[in-house]
Amino acid sequence: MTKQEVRAWIEEIGVIAAVRERSKENALFAAEAVVQGGIPVVEIALTMPQAAAVISQLAKSVPGIVVGAGSVTKPDAARRSIDAGAQFLTSDGFHPAVIELAAQQNVVVIPGTLSPTEVISAWETNADFVKVVPCAQLGGPVYIGSLHAMFPEIPLIASGGVDQLTASKMILAGAIALGIGRELIPREAIQLRQTARIGELARRFLDFVKSGKAHLAASTRRPSGGN
């Protein structure tokens, strides 16, 4: 899959499922369950000791998955992730060296930011998307809306505290996609191997994104008032 295709998938699906597990078995189950639920875009956090092995196995064994590495803070970790099969890289902070390596390797990169200065700096350093994290603690949709008004040309991904109550609002406020972890893949559902529960949550979040995009499309088609 090319870089352009990966970017298009992220925009089309509108949800990146964030898997942060300590064991390889739990991470594989979580990723496979969310893909079965209809969300093929999955990031595996490098905070897990066997993250590269999980990325490699998912890339080889799960048809249609778009698998990425999360919590990427250093170029060497980025390179190992790409070698394992990662199709995109994300982080919760702004790491210019990681962005530079991703650009050299022609891999989608999504740095984490918080302030307007970080957002514009990340975009000017050749990021493909800019993640705003943790956005919920700073006002959620209101904060995303403010950043989108300042930088309408920058594709923002809302992450950190996005839940069923705020998902559609984040899209309406200007987020092009959402990064979702425990609200989509609850720890209890992983421990109890509740594939159906994760699948239902995946479908709900996809519906929230679809609804938000539909409202946006309708508002752009609506004729403005006049005399």
Order of alpha helices (4+ residues) and beta strands (2+ residues): alpha-beta-alpha-beta-alpha-beta-alpha-beta-alpha-beta-beta-alpha-beta-alpha-beta-alpha-beta-alpha-alpha
